[in-house]
Amino acid sequence: MKNLLGRFWKRQDGSSTVEFVLIFPAIITLVFGVIESGWLMTRYMMLDRGLDITMRELRLGLMVNPSADTIRDKICDNARILPNCKTELIIELVKREDFNPKANCYPRHEVDPKPVINVNPNTYDPGEEVFVRACSLVDPMLPGLEFGLLLPKNSDTGAHHMISYSAYMNEPA
């Protein structure tokens, strides 16, 4: 029995297979993590771009009678790659003194959500600073890998919060 075990431990067959089994999962996890973080960054950049373009149009007065729905639709049209953008995007326009740094994101479990908070661009006085926040939820591509452990998440669904900020001054007419 001692000779049999001794021969078994000295054999070289399958040594590369053991290395492959140990290293391959780590490399694949790293590759998929890079892909997912790149995809999340792309979505965030598109949300930021959509908000910037829409706020520029609002600042310049190119939007006729802007409402919460038209502002959200413009952001979604400019962002393009956000899933369920027109139903899940929350936009918020507030005066500087009323700005709360804690963002509210859409709770997906509500049956009839009203994803608008405090949006009426026509009610601000000329020369008043207005802060704008857009918040959307994005599901991770590979939730089992949990690369976004440090990203803010919705406690109900595990989706990542994507929050973009902008500001403008309500110019006198």
Contact map, one row per residue, 1 for C-alpha under 8 A:
11111000000000000000000000000000000000000000000000000000000000000000000000000000000000000000000000000000000000000000000000000000000000000000000000000000000000000000000000000
11111100000000000000000000000000000000000000000000000000000000000000000000000000000000000000000000000000000000000000000000000000000000000000000000000000000000000000000000000
11111110000000000000000000000000000000000000000000000000000000000000000000000000000000000000000000000000000000000000000000000000000000000000000000000000000000000000000000000
11111111000000000000000000000000000000000000000000000000000000000000000000000000000000000000000000000000000000000000000000000000000000000000000000000000000000000000000000000
11111111100000000000000000000000000000000000000000000000000000000000000000000000000000000000000000000000000000000000000000000000000000000000000000000000000000000000000000000
01111111110000000000000000000000000000000000000000000000000000000000000000000000000000000000000000000000000000000000000000000000000000000000000000000000000000000000000000000
00111111111000000000000000000000000000000000000000000000000000000000000000000000000000000000000000000000000000000000000000000000000000000000000000000000000000000000000000000
00011111111000000000000000000000000000000000000000000000000000000000000000000000000000000000000000000000000000000000000000000000000000000000000000000000000000000000000000000
00001111111000000000000000000000000000000000000000000000000000000000000000000000000000000000000000000000000000000000000000000000000000000000000000000000000000000000000000000
00000111111100000000000000000000000000000000000000000000000000000000000000000000000000000000000000000000000000000000000000000000000000000000000000000000000000000000000000000
00000011111110000000000000000000000000000000000000000000000000000000000000000000000000000000000000000000000000000000000000000000000000000000000000000000000000000000000000000
00000000011111100000000000000000000000000000000000000000000000000000000000000000000000000000000000000000000000000000000000000000000000000000000000000000000000000000000000000
00000000001111100000000000000000000000000000000000000000000000000000000000000000000000000000000000000000000000000000000000000000000000000000000000000000000000000000000000000
00000000000111111100000000000000000000000000000000000000000000000000000000000000000000000000000000000000000000000000000000000000000000000000000000000000000000000000000000000
00000000000111111110000000000000000000000000000000000000000000000000000000000000000000000000000000000000000000000000000000000000000000000000000000000000000000000000000000000
00000000000001111111000000000000000000000000000000000000000000000000000000000000000000000000000000000000000000000000000000000000000000000000000000000000000000000000000000000
00000000000001111111100000000000000000000000000000000000000000000000000000000000000000000000000000000000000000000000000000000000000000000000000000000000000000000000000000000
00000000000001111111110000000000000000000000000000000000000000000000000000000000000000000000000000000000000000000000000000000000000000000000000000000000000000000000000000000
00000000000000111111111000000000000000000000000000000000000000000000000000000000000000000000000000000000000000000000000000000000000000000000000000000000000000000000000000000
00000000000000011111111100000000000000000000000000000000000000000000000000000000000000000000000000000000000000000000000000000000000000000000000000000000000000000000000000000
00000000000000001111111110000000000000000000000000000000000000000000000000000000000000000000000000000000000000000000000000000000000000000000000000000000000000000000000000000
00000000000000000111111111000000000000000000000000000000000000000000000000000000000000000000000000000000000000000000000000000000000000000000000000000000000000000000000000000
00000000000000000011111111100000000000000000000000000000000000000000000000000000000000000000000000000000000000000000000000000000000000000000000000000000000000000000000000000
00000000000000000001111111110000000000000000000000000000000000000000000000000000000000000000000000000000000000000000000000000000000000000000000000000000000000000000000000000
00000000000000000000111111111000000000000000000000000000000000000000000000000000000000000000000000000000000000000000000000000000000000000000000000000000000000000000000000000
00000000000000000000011111111100000000000000000000000000000000000000000000000000000000000000000000000000000000000000000000000000000000000000000000000000000000000000000000000
00000000000000000000001111111110000000000000000000000000000000000000000000000000000000000000000000000000000000000000000000000000000000000000000000000000000000000000000000000
00000000000000000000000111111111000000000000000000000000000000000000000000000000000000000000000000000000000000000000000000000000000000000000000000000000000000000000000000000
00000000000000000000000011111111100000000000000000000000000000000000000000000000000000000000000000000000000000000000000000000000000000000000000010000000000000000000000000000
00000000000000000000000001111111110000000000000000000000000000000000000000000000000000000000000000000000000000000000000000000000000000000000000000000000000000000000000000000
00000000000000000000000000111111111000000000000000000000000000000000000000000000000000000000000000000000000000000000000000000000000000000000000000000000000000000000000000000
00000000000000000000000000011111111100000000000000000000000000000000000000000000000000000000000000000000000000000000000000000000000000000000000000000000000000000000000000000
00000000000000000000000000001111111110000000000000000000000000000000000000000000000000000000000000000000000000000000000000000000000000000000000010100000000000000000000000000
00000000000000000000000000000111111111000000000000000000000000000000000000000000000000000000000000000000000000000000000000000000000000000000000000000000000000000000000000000
00000000000000000000000000000011111111100000000000000000000000000000000000000000000000000000000000000000000000000000000000000000000000000000000000000000000000000000000000000
00000000000000000000000000000001111111110000000000000000000000000000000000000000000000000000000000000000000000000000000000000000000000000001110000000000000000000000000000000
00000000000000000000000000000000111111111000000000000000000000000000000000000000000000000000000000000000000000000000000000000000000000000000000000100000000000000000000000000
00000000000000000000000000000000011111111100000000000000000000000000000000000000000000000000000000000000000000000000000000000000000000000000000000000000000000000000000000000
00000000000000000000000000000000001111111110000000000000000000000000000000000000000000000000000000000000000000000000000000000000000000000000000000000000000000000000000000000
00000000000000000000000000000000000111111111000000000000000000000000000000000000000000000000000000000000000000000000000000000000000000000001000000000000000000000000000000000
00000000000000000000000000000000000011111111100000000000000000000000000000000000000000000000000000000000000000000000000000000000000000000000000000000000000000000000000000000
00000000000000000000000000000000000001111111110000000000000000000000000000000000000000000000000000000000000000000000000000000000000000000000000000000000000000000000000000000
00000000000000000000000000000000000000111111111000000000000000000000000000000000110000000000000000000000000000000000000000000000000000000000000000000000000000000000000000000
00000000000000000000000000000000000000011111111100000000000000000000000000000000000000000000000000000000000000000000000000000000000000000000000000000000000000000111000000000
00000000000000000000000000000000000000001111111110000000000000000000000000000000000000000000000000000000000000000000000000000000000000000000000000000000000000000000000000000
00000000000000000000000000000000000000000111111111000000000000000000000000000111110000000000000000000000000000000000000000000000000000000000000000000000000000000000000000000
00000000000000000000000000000000000000000011111111100000000000000000000000110010010000000000000000000000000000000000000000000000000000000000000000000000000000000001000000000
00000000000000000000000000000000000000000001111111110000000000000000000000000010000000000000000000000000000000000000000000000000000000000000000000000000000000000001100000000
00000000000000000000000000000000000000000000111111111000000000000000000000000110000000000000000000000000000000000000000000000000000000000000000000000000000000000000000000000
00000000000000000000000000000000000000000000011111111100000000000000000001111110000000000000000000000000000000000000000000000000000000000000000000000000000000000000000000000
00000000000000000000000000000000000000000000001111111110000000000000000000100110000000000000000000000000000000000000000000000000000001000000000000000000000000000001110000000
00000000000000000000000000000000000000000000000111111111000000000000000000000000000000000000000000000000000000000000000000000000000000000000000000000000000000000000010000000
00000000000000000000000000000000000000000000000011111111100000000000000000100100000000000000000000000000000000000000000000000000000000000000000000000000000000000000000000000
00000000000000000000000000000000000000000000000001111111110000000000001001100100000000000000000000000000000000000000000000000000000000000000000000000000000000000000000000000
00000000000000000000000000000000000000000000000000111111111000000000000000000000000000000000000000000000000000000000000000000000000000000000000000000000000000000000011100000
00000000000000000000000000000000000000000000000000011111111100000000000000000000000000000000000000000000000000000000000000000000000000000000000000000000000000000000000000000
00000000000000000000000000000000000000000000000000001111111111100000000000000000000000000000000000000000000000000000000000000000000000000000000000000000000000000000000000000
00000000000000000000000000000000000000000000000000000111111111100100000000000000000000000000000000000000000000000000000000000000000000000000000000000000000000000000000000000
00000000000000000000000000000000000000000000000000000011111111000000000000000000000000000000000000000000000000000000000000000000000000000000000000000000000000000000000111100
00000000000000000000000000000000000000000000000000000001111111000000000000000000000000000000000000000000000000000000000000000000000000000000000000000000000000000000000000000
00000000000000000000000000000000000000000000000000000000111111110000000000000000000000000000000000000000000000000000000000000000000000000000000000000000000000000000000000000
00000000000000000000000000000000000000000000000000000000111111110000000000000000000000000000000000000000000000000000000000000000000000000000000000000000000000000000000000000
00000000000000000000000000000000000000000000000000000000110011111100000000000000000000000000000000000000000000000000000000000000000000000000000000000000000000000000000000000
00000000000000000000000000000000000000000000000000000000000011111100000000000000000000000000000000000000000000000000000000000000000000000000000000000000000000000000000000000
00000000000000000000000000000000000000000000000000000000000000111110000000000000000000000000000000000000000000000000000001000000000000000000000000000000000000000000000000000
00000000000000000000000000000000000000000000000000000000010000111111011000000000000000000000000000000000000000000000000111000000000000000000000000000000000000000000000000000
00000000000000000000000000000000000000000000000000000000000000001111111000000000000000000000000000000000000000000000001110000000000000000000000000000000000000000000000000000
00000000000000000000000000000000000000000000000000000000000000000111111100000000000000000010000000000000000000000001001100000000000000000000000000000000000000000000000000000
00000000000000000000000000000000000000000000000000000000000000000011111110000000000000000000000000000000000000000000000000000000000000000000000000000000000000000000000000000
00000000000000000000000000000000000000000000000000000000000000000111111111000000000000000000000000000000000000000000000000000000000000000000000000000000000000000000000000000
00000000000000000000000000000000000000000000000000000100000000000111111111100000000000000000000000000000000000000000000000000000000000000000000000000000000000000000000000000
00000000000000000000000000000000000000000000000000000000000000000001111111110000000001001110000000000000000000000000000000000000000000000000000000000000000000000000000000000
00000000000000000000000000000000000000000000000000000000000000000000111111111000000001000000000000000000000000000000000000000000000000000000000000000000000000000000000000000
00000000000000000000000000000000000000000000000001000100000000000000011111111100000000000000000000000000000000000000000000000000000000000000000000000000000000000000000000000
00000000000000000000000000000000000000000000001001101100000000000000001111111110000000000000000000000000000000000000000000000000000000000000000000000000000000000000000000000
00000000000000000000000000000000000000000000001001000000000000000000000111111111010011000000000000000000000000000000000000000000000000000000000000000000000000000000000000000
00000000000000000000000000000000000000000000000001000000000000000000000011111111000000000000000000000000000000000000000000000000000000000000000000000000000000000000000000000
00000000000000000000000000000000000000000000010011101100000000000000000001111111000000000000000000000000000000000000000000000000000000000000000000000000000000000000000000000
00000000000000000000000000000000000000000000011111100000000000000000000000111111110000000000000000000000000000000000000000000000000000000000000000000000000000000000000000000
00000000000000000000000000000000000000000000010000000000000000000000000000011111110000000000000000000000000000000000000000000000000000000000000000000000000000000000000000000
00000000000000000000000000000000000000000010010000000000000000000000000000000011111000000000000000000000000000000000000000000000000000000000000000000000000000000000000000000
00000000000000000000000000000000000000000010011000000000000000000000000000010011111110000000000000000000000000000000000000000000000000000100000000000000000000000000000000000
00000000000000000000000000000000000000000000000000000000000000000000000000000000111110000000000000000000000000000000000000000000000000000100000000000000000000000000000000000
00000000000000000000000000000000000000000000000000000000000000000000000000000000011111111000000000000000000000000000000000000000000000000000000000000000000000000000000000000
00000000000000000000000000000000000000000000000000000000000000000000000000010000011111111000000000000000000000000000000000000000000000010000000000000000000000000000000000000
00000000000000000000000000000000000000000000000000000000000000000000000110010000000111111000000000000000000000000000000000000000000000000000000000000000000000000000000000000
00000000000000000000000000000000000000000000000000000000000000000000000000000000000111111000000000000000000000000010000000000000000000000000000000000000000000000000000000000
00000000000000000000000000000000000000000000000000000000000000000000000000000000000111111100000000000000010100000010000000000000000000011000000000000000000000000000000000000
00000000000000000000000000000000000000000000000000000000000000000000000100000000000111111110000000000000110000000010000000000000000001111000000000000000000000000000000000000
00000000000000000000000000000000000000000000000000000000000000000000000100000000000000011111000000000001110000000011100000000000000011110000000000000000000000000000000000000
00000000000000000000000000000000000000000000000000000000000000000001000100000000000000001111100000000000000000000011101000000000000111100000000000000000000000000000000000000
00000000000000000000000000000000000000000000000000000000000000000000000000000000000000000111110000000000000000000001111000000000001111000000000000000000000000000000000000000
00000000000000000000000000000000000000000000000000000000000000000000000000000000000000000011111000000000000000000000111110000000011110000000000000000000000000000000000000000
00000000000000000000000000000000000000000000000000000000000000000000000000000000000000000001111101100000000000000000011000000000011100000000000000000000000000000000000000000
00000000000000000000000000000000000000000000000000000000000000000000000000000000000000000000111111100000000000000000000000010001111000000000000000000000000000000000000000000
00000000000000000000000000000000000000000000000000000000000000000000000000000000000000000000011111100000000000000000000000000000111000000000000000000000000000000000000000000
00000000000000000000000000000000000000000000000000000000000000000000000000000000000000000000001111100000000000000000000000000000000000000000000000000000000000000000000000000
00000000000000000000000000000000000000000000000000000000000000000000000000000000000000000000011111110000000000000000000000000000000000000000000000000000000000000000000000000
00000000000000000000000000000000000000000000000000000000000000000000000000000000000000000000011111111000000000000000000000000000001000000000000000000000000000000000000000000
00000000000000000000000000000000000000000000000000000000000000000000000000000000000000000000000001111110000000000000000000000000000000000000000000000000000000000000000000000
00000000000000000000000000000000000000000000000000000000000000000000000000000000000000000000000000111110000000000000000000000000000000000000000000000000000000000000000000000
00000000000000000000000000000000000000000000000000000000000000000000000000000000000000000000000000011111000000000000000000000000000000000000000000000000000000000000000000000
00000000000000000000000000000000000000000000000000000000000000000000000000000000000000000000000000011111100000000000000000000000000010100000000000000000000000000010000000000
00000000000000000000000000000000000000000000000000000000000000000000000000000000000000000100000000000111110000000000000000000000000000100000000000000000000000000000000000000
00000000000000000000000000000000000000000000000000000000000000000000000000000000000000001100000000000011111000000000000000000000000000111000000000000000010000001000000000000
00000000000000000000000000000000000000000000000000000000000000000000000000000000000000011100000000000001111100001010000000000000000000111000000000000000000000000000000000000
00000000000000000000000000000000000000000000000000000000000000000000000000000000000000000000000000000000111111001000000000000000000000000000000000000000010100000000000000000
00000000000000000000000000000000000000000000000000000000000000000000000000000000000000010000000000000000011111101000000000000000000000000000000000000000000110000000000000000
00000000000000000000000000000000000000000000000000000000000000000000000000000000000000000000000000000000001111100000000000000000000000000000000000000000000100000000000000000
00000000000000000000000000000000000000000000000000000000000000000000000000000000000000000000000000000000001111111000000000000000000000000000000000000000000000000000000000000
00000000000000000000000000000000000000000000000000000000000000000000000000000000000000000000000000000000000111111000000000000000000000000000000000000000000000000000000000000
00000000000000000000000000000000000000000000000000000000000000000000000000000000000000000000000000000000000001111100000000000000000000000000000000000000000000000000000000000
00000000000000000000000000000000000000000000000000000000000000000000000000000000000000000000000000000000011101111110000000000000000000000000000000000000000000000000000000000
00000000000000000000000000000000000000000000000000000000000000000000000000000000000000000000000000000000000000011111000000000000000000000000000000000000000000000000000000000
00000000000000000000000000000000000000000000000000000000000000000000000000000000000000111110000000000000010000001111100000000000000000000000000000000000000000000000000000000
00000000000000000000000000000000000000000000000000000000000000000001000000000000000000000111000000000000000000000111111000000000000000000000000000000000000000000000000000000
00000000000000000000000000000000000000000000000000000000000000000000000000000000000000000111100000000000000000000011111000000000000000000000000000000000000000000000000000000
00000000000000000000000000000000000000000000000000000000000000000000000000000000000000000001110000000000000000000001111100000000000000000000000000000000000000000000000000000
00000000000000000000000000000000000000000000000000000000000000000011000000000000000000000011110000000000000000000001111110000000000000000000000000000000000000000000000000000
00000000000000000000000000000000000000000000000000000000000000000111000000000000000000000000100000000000000000000000011111110000000000000000000000000000000000000000000000000
00000000000000000000000000000000000000000000000000000000000000000110000000000000000000000000100000000000000000000000001111110000000000000000000000000000000000000000000000000
00000000000000000000000000000000000000000000000000000000000000001100000000000000000000000000000000000000000000000000000111110000000000000000000000000000000000000000000000000
00000000000000000000000000000000000000000000000000000000000000000000000000000000000000000000000000000000000000000000000111111000000000000000000000000000000000000000000000000
00000000000000000000000000000000000000000000000000000000000000000000000000000000000000000000001000000000000000000000000111111101010000000000000000000000000000000000000001000
00000000000000000000000000000000000000000000000000000000000000000000000000000000000000000000000000000000000000000000000000111111000000000000000000000000000000000000000001000
00000000000000000000000000000000000000000000000000000000000000000000000000000000000000000000000000000000000000000000000000011111000000000000000000000000000000000000000011111
00000000000000000000000000000000000000000000000000000000000000000000000000000000000000000000000000000000000000000000000000001111100000000000000000000000000000000000000011110
00000000000000000000000000000000000000000000000000000000000000000000000000000000000000000000001000000000000000000000000000011111110000000000000000000000000000000000000011100
00000000000000000000000000000000000000000000000000000000000000000000000000000000000000000000001100000000000000000000000000000011111000000000000000000000000000000000001111000
00000000000000000000000000000000000000000000000000000000000000000000000000000000000000000000111100000000000000000000000000010001111100000000000000000000000000000000001111000
00000000000000000000000000000000000000000000000000000000000000000000000000000000000000000001111100100000000000000000000000000000111110000000000000000000000000000000111100000
00000000000000000000000000000000000000000000000000000000000000000000000000000000000000000011110000000000000000000000000000000000011111000000000000000000000000000000111000000
00000000000000000000000000000000000000000000000000000000000000000000000000000000000000000111100000000010000000000000000000000000001111100000000000000000000000000011110000000
00000000000000000000000000000000000000000000000000100000000000000000000000000000000000001111000000000000000000000000000000000000000111110000000000000000000000000011100000000
00000000000000000000000000000000000000000000000000000000000000000000000000000000000000001110000000000011110000000000000000000000000011111000000000000000000000001111000000000
00000000000000000000000000000000000000000000000000000000000000000000000000000000000010011100000000000000110000000000000000000000000001111100000000000000000000001110000000000
00000000000000000000000000000000000000000000000000000000000000000000000000000000000000011000000000000000110000000000000000000000000000111110000000000000010000111100000000000
00000000000000000000000000000000000000000000000000000000000000000000000000000000011000000000000000000000000000000000000000000000000000011111000000000000000000111100000000000
00000000000000000000000000000000000000000000000000000000000000000000000000000000000000000000000000000000000000000000000000000000000000001111101000000000000001110000000000000
00000000000000000000000000000000000100010000000000000000000000000000000000000000000000000000000000000000000000000000000000000000000000000111111000000000000000110000000000000
00000000000000000000000000000000000100000000000000000000000000000000000000000000000000000000000000000000000000000000000000000000000000000011111000000000000000000000000000000
00000000000000000000000000000000000100000000000000000000000000000000000000000000000000000000000000000000000000000000000000000000000000000001111111000000000000000000000000000
00000000000000000000000000000000000000000000000000000000000000000000000000000000000000000000000000000000000000000000000000000000000000000011111111000000000000000000000000000
00000000000000000000000000000000000000000000000000000000000000000000000000000000000000000000000000000000000000000000000000000000000000000000011111000000000000000000000000000
00000000000000000000000000001000100000000000000000000000000000000000000000000000000000000000000000000000000000000000000000000000000000000000011111100000000000000000000000000
00000000000000000000000000000000000000000000000000000000000000000000000000000000000000000000000000000000000000000000000000000000000000000000011111111000000000000000000000000
00000000000000000000000000000000100010000000000000000000000000000000000000000000000000000000000000000000000000000000000000000000000000000000000011111000000000000000000000000
00000000000000000000000000000000000000000000000000000000000000000000000000000000000000000000000000000000000000000000000000000000000000000000000001111110000000010000000000000
00000000000000000000000000000000000000000000000000000000000000000000000000000000000000000000000000000000000000000000000000000000000000000000000001111110000000000000000000000
00000000000000000000000000000000000000000000000000000000000000000000000000000000000000000000000000000000000000000000000000000000000000000000000000011111000000000000000000000
00000000000000000000000000000000000000000000000000000000000000000000000000000000000000000000000000000000000000000000000000000000000000000000000000011111100000011000000000000
00000000000000000000000000000000000000000000000000000000000000000000000000000000000000000000000000000000000000000000000000000000000000000000000000000111110000011000000000000
00000000000000000000000000000000000000000000000000000000000000000000000000000000000000000000000000000000000000000000000000000000000000000000000000000011111001111000000000000
00000000000000000000000000000000000000000000000000000000000000000000000000000000000000000000000000000000101000000000000000000000000000001000000000000001111111111000000000000
00000000000000000000000000000000000000000000000000000000000000000000000000000000000000000000000000000000000000000000000000000000000000000000000000000000111111000000000000000
00000000000000000000000000000000000000000000000000000000000000000000000000000000000000000000000000000000001110000000000000000000000000000000000000000000011111000000000000000
00000000000000000000000000000000000000000000000000000000000000000000000000000000000000000000000000000000000100000000000000000000000000000000000000000000011111100000000000000
00000000000000000000000000000000000000000000000000000000000000000000000000000000000000000000000000000000000000000000000000000000000000000010000000000000111111110000000000000
00000000000000000000000000000000000000000000000000000000000000000000000000000000000000000000000000000000000000000000000000000000000000001111000000000000110011111000000000000
00000000000000000000000000000000000000000000000000000000000000000000000000000000000000000000000000000000000000000000000000000000000000001111000000010011110001111100000000000
00000000000000000000000000000000000000000000000000000000000000000000000000000000000000000000000000000000100000000000000000000000000000111100000000000011110000111110000000000
00000000000000000000000000000000000000000001000000000000000000000000000000000000000000000000000000000000000000000000000000000000000000111100000000000000000000011111000000000
00000000000000000000000000000000000000000001000000000000000000000000000000000000000000000000000000000010000000000000000000000000000011110000000000000000000000001111100000000
00000000000000000000000000000000000000000001001100100000000000000000000000000000000000000000000000000000000000000000000000000000000011100000000000000000000000000111110000000
00000000000000000000000000000000000000000000000100100000000000000000000000000000000000000000000000000000000000000000000000000000001111000000000000000000000000000011111000000
00000000000000000000000000000000000000000000000000110010000000000000000000000000000000000000000000000000000000000000000000000000001110000000000000000000000000000001111100000
00000000000000000000000000000000000000000000000000000010000000000000000000000000000000000000000000000000000000000000000000000000111100000000000000000000000000000000111110000
00000000000000000000000000000000000000000000000000000010001000000000000000000000000000000000000000000000000000000000000000000000111000000000000000000000000000000000011111000
00000000000000000000000000000000000000000000000000000000001000000000000000000000000000000000000000000000000000000000000000000111110000000000000000000000000000000000001111100
00000000000000000000000000000000000000000000000000000000001000000000000000000000000000000000000000000000000000000000000000011111110000000000000000000000000000000000000111110
00000000000000000000000000000000000000000000000000000000001000000000000000000000000000000000000000000000000000000000000000000111000000000000000000000000000000000000000011111
00000000000000000000000000000000000000000000000000000000000000000000000000000000000000000000000000000000000000000000000000000110000000000000000000000000000000000000000001111
00000000000000000000000000000000000000000000000000000000000000000000000000000000000000000000000000000000000000000000000000000100000000000000000000000000000000000000000000111
